[in-house]
Amino acid sequence: MSFCKEWLDKHLDALGDVIVRQIADYNFQVGLAAWIEQDFATAFESFEISAKSHPIAQYHMGCMLFSGRGTSKDYVRALNFFKASAICVPQSIYSLASIYREGAIGIPQDKQEALQWLNIIATEDQETAAIERDALEKTLSDEQILSAQQSAQEWLKQYPLWNQWIIWTTAVDSDLSWKNTDNSRGL
């Protein structure tokens, strides 16, 4: 067997993942540009392609499906996109809490589930989430509160780095911000 064939066999999956991420990033950028131009149908199509592997695109898909921008409203699909992106996008967790707290067509109100998500997002010093959590707890039994707290703890154990992806990408973007601010030196 040739060296090239051995190398390809060993690394093809990783190369495929890189290519998928690059395509997702490209489509995400196209989606953002379309969103800014208020071409929501194009934004939706682009986010849908990139949502296969791009958590922020998944979050935007959830928002668009929930609001009906660029597509018809589909609360159940929106909920699924918010769940898919929750381990990387804190705003998704807040969206999940809101949906479960209020309920929507096809999604029954579940205050205990809402409390679970508010407990998770409140761990990140989200004052609004903590205030909403405290208010919601007043409407639930002690058993429901305890169950929601336990569910939140289990989720946090399963996804201990749940918010690190967004922090890492923000740090990378801020490290590169000098490229866009100092054109006087030809950078």
Order of alpha helices (4+ residues) and beta strands (2+ residues): alpha-alpha-alpha-alpha-alpha-alpha-alpha-alpha-alpha-alpha
